[in-house]
Amino acid sequence: MRHLNHDVLDTLRETLGESDFFEVTNTFAQQFERQLQALRQHAECRELPECAHILHSLKGSAGNIGAQTLAEITQTFEQQIRGGDISLESMIEVLSSTINTTIDELRDSGYLGAAP
């Protein structure tokens, strides 16, 4: 399963140039991991509004760099949280797996440069 929209990433690389592109993708990959950590903390405390806010932000970030599967999953989870119908534990598991797979695909596809 492809988690990335390569057309979006290729257009972004062409628009930004190599150096800025790699800075952006590396920053987003780090941001995904930080947001997952924050989401875990809020989920443990059952702080649903904070979880929804993080998911909304993660959805936008993922969409901006063509991480389409992550954007779709976070949108679904955000809607479920706002509706009060979600298992936070399974949400964290799915997001963790999807974020890791997305970062791996970014790396394997040559979209992540050397860490700054």
DRENFI-573672 format. One record per residue: y, x, z of N, C-alpha, C, CB in turn. Coordinates in steps of 0.02 Angstrom, whole numbers, plus 32768, in hexadecimal, padded with zeros to 4 digits. Each point is the difference from the previous one (the first is absolute). Glycine has a CB too. Layout:
BEGIN
YXZYXZYXZYXZ;...
# end
This chain:
BEGIN
7FC5802A8000803B7FD68000803E802C80007FC27FA4803D;806B804F7F95803F80257FFE80337FE0802E7FE980247F8A;8034800480A180327FE780308047800B7FE87FAF8017805B;805980107F70804280127FE9800F7FE47FBB7FF980678044;80467F897FB180187FEF7FBE801C80417FE3801B7F84801E;7FBE809C7FB7801280417FE5803E7FFC7FD37F8880228007;80837FA57FD9803C7FF87FD780408006802B7FBF7FB67FB0;8040802B808A80398003802E800B804880167FEB7F8A8027;7FE080987FED800680448017801680307FC97FA77FE88054;803E80107F708014802B7FC980497FF67FED7F8A7FFD7FD6;808D7FC4802B80467FF27FF2802D801E80367FDE7F967FC5;800D806480798025801D80378005804C7FF97FDB7FA1804B;7FEE807F7FA3800080497FF7802F80147FC87F898005802A;80747FD57F9F802B800F7FC7804A7FF680117FA37FDD7FB3;806C7FF0807480457FF08012801C803380327FE77F877FEB;7FF1808B80478018802B80367FFB804A7FF17FDF7FA7804D;7FF2806C7F887FF080477FF77FCB80138033807480197FD4;7F68801D801D7FC78015802A8011800A80497FD180367F9B;80627FF2807480108011804580117FC3802A8029806F7FD7;80057F68801180137FC480257FC77FCE8005807680117FDB;7F627FEB7FEF7FC77FD280007FCF80138038800D7FEE7F83;7FE2805380817FD080158033801D7FF780477FCF80517FAE;80727FB9805980207FF580417FF97FB680138052805F7FEB;7FBA7F757FE67FFB7FB7800C7FB87FEC801280607FEC7FB1;7F70802A80277FBB7FEA800D7FE5801D80417FED7FF87F84;80248047808B7FEB801D8040801F7FDB803A7FF3806F7FC9;804D7F7F803180237FDB80347FDF7FBC800B806B803C7FE4;7F867FA27FE57FDF7FBE80077FBC80078020803E7FD87F9C;7F9B805A80527FBD8009801E8006800A804B7FD580317F94;805C7FF88081800A800B804880187FC08021801C80797FEA;800F7F627FF4801A7FC2801B7FC87FCD8009806E80167FC8;7F647FE680097FC77FD180067FDA800E80407FF77FF77F83;7FFC8049808B7FDA8012803B80287FF080407FC7805B7FBE;807A7FB2804280297FEF803B80037FB5800C804480677FEC;7FC27F737FDE80037FB880077FBE7FE4801A80547FFB7FA3;7F74802280477FC07FEA801A7FFB800D804A7FCC80177F91;804B802380868000800F8048802A7FCE80277FEF807A7FE5;804D7F788002802C7FD080227FE07FBB8000806580427FDD;7F7B7FAB7FEC7FDF7FC07FFB7FC77FFB8033801E7FFA7F86;7FBD803B80827FCA80018032801C7FF380467FBF80517FB9;80777FD18057801D7FF9804280187FB8800D802380787FFC;7FFF7F6B7FD380187FBB80087FC77FCE8000806B80207FC8;7F617FED80117FC77FD37FFF7FDC800080447FF280147F84;80088027809A7FE08005804180257FD680347FD780737FE3;806A7F89801780297FD9802F800A7FB87FE8803A806A8021;7FA77F857FA780057FBD7FE380487FED7FF07F9A7FDF8040;808D80517FAA80467FF57FED80047FEE7FB6802780528059;7FCD7F6E7F9A7FF97FE97FBA804080077FD77FAA7FB28029;8092803E7FF2803C80097FD7800A80487FE980347FA1803D;7FBD808F7FF0800680467FEE7FCC80137FCC802C801A8072;7F987FCB7F947FCB800D7FCE80167FE67FBC7FA77FF98059;80757FCB7FA680167FE27FC18038802A7FE17FE17F8E802A;804C808B7FFF8037802A7FE67FE480407FE0804D7FD2805A;7F84804F7FC87FE2803D7FE57FDB7FF17FBF7FF6802F8075;7FE57F9B7F8A7FDB7FEE7FC380307FF37FC67FA57FCF8047;809380107FC880317FF27FCC801C80417FE3801D7F938039;7FF3809C7FF2801A80417FEC7FCC80277FD8804B80018065;7F777FFE7FB47FC980237FDE7FF47FE27FBB7FCC801A806F;80387FA57F8C7FF77FDE7FBF803480187FCE7FD17F9B803B;806E80697FDA803580177FD37FF780487FEC804C7FAF8035;7FA4807B7FFB7FF580477FF17FC6800A7FCF802D801D8071;7F9D7FC07F9C7FC580067FD480117FE87FBA7FB47FEF8063;80707FDA7F9780127FE67FBF802D80307FDA7FF57F8E802E;803880937FF6802F802E7FE07FDF803B7FDD80527FDF8055;7F7580377FC57FDF80397FE17FC07FED7FDB803080488059;7FC67F787F9C7FC77FEB7FD87FBE7FFE8026803B802F7FA1;7FC77FCE80A17FC37FFA80287FF07FB580048018806B8044;7FD07F7A7F847FFA7FB87FF87FCF7FE0802F801E80107F8B;7FA9800D80827FCF7FE2802D801D7FFC80467FA2802B7FB9;807D800A805D801E8001804380377FCC80057FE5807A800B;80447F7F7FC280367FCE80007FE37FBA80048049804D7FBD;7F827FA6801E7FE17FBD80007FE17FF080447FEA800B7F86;7FF3802580977FDF7FF5804080347FF680387F9E80457FDA;80977FE3802580327FF8803580247FBD7FF9800E807C8004;7FFC7F6D7FBF801F7FBE7FF67FD47FCA801E803A80297F97;7F867FDA805C7FD17FCF801B80008001804D7FB9800C7F99;80448030808480008006804980417FE8801E7FB280607FF6;80867FAF7FE980417FE9801980017FB38002803980687FD2;7FAF7F797FFA7FFE7FB67FFE7FD27FE58037801780027F84;7FB0801F80867FD17FE98033801E800780467FA180207FB4;8081801780588020800A804280357FCB800C7FE9807C7FFA;80407F797FD380367FCE80087FE37FBA800A804C80477FB8;7F777FAE802E7FDF7FC080097FD57FFE803F80007FF37F86;7FFA8046809D7FDA8002803E7FB57FFF7FF7805F7FC98035;7F8A80477F8E7FB97FFB7FF17FE680447FE8800D7F867FE2;7FE680A7804F7FE980437FEC7FDA802180398062800A7FB2;7F6E801F803B7FDF802C8030802280447FFA7F907FC17FF8;80958051803B8026803E7FFD7FD2803D7FFA805A7FCA8043;7F6D80337FDD7FD280397FFE7FE6800B7FB97FDF7FE98076;800D7FE27F687FE680097FBC803980127FD07FA37FAE8017;809A80387FF6803980137FD7800B804B800480357F8E8013;7FCA808E8028800A804980097FCA80277FDC80377FEB806F;7F8B7FFE7F967FC980227FDD800A80017FB57FB37FDE805C;805E7FE87F88800A7FFA7FB8803C802A7FEA7FCE7F8D8001;8069806F8023803B80277FEE7FF3804B800580487FA28028;7F968073800D7FF1804780087FD780197FC480037FF3807D;7FCA7FE97F727FD780137FC7802780017FBF7F9E7FCF803A;808C7FFD7FBB80267FFB7FC3803580377FFB7FED7F848000;8034808B80378031803680017FDE80437FF180477FC18053;7F81804D7FCD7FDD803E7FF37FE980067FB87FDB80008077;800B7FC97F6E7FEA80017FBA803B80097FD17F9F7FB6801F;8099802A7FF1803C80067FD6801980488000801E7F898019;7FE5809680228017804580047FCF802E7FDC80387FE8806E;7F88800D7F9A7FCE80287FDB80097FF97FB57FB07FF18060;805C7FD17F8980097FF67FB8804180207FE87FBF7F948008;807680698020803D80237FEE7FF3804A7FF780447FAA803E;7F9880737FF17FF080487FFF7FD380107FC4800C8006807E;7FBE7FD37F7B7FD0800E7FCA801D7FF77FBA7FA77FDD804F;808C7FF87FAC80207FF37FC0803A802F7FF17FDE7F8A800C;802F80A48022803580307FF680467FE780107FB880317FAA;804C7F9A807E80427FE38010801C801A80417FDE7F9A7FC2;7FFD808D80638019801F803D8007804B7FF37FCB7FA7804A;806F80747FC2800A80487FFA7FF18021804180577FEF7FA9;7FB88051805A7FF78025803E802D7FE380367FE180697FC1;80077F94807B80277FE480378041802780087F977FDA803B;80A080027FD18041802280068003802C803D80367FA17FC6;
# end
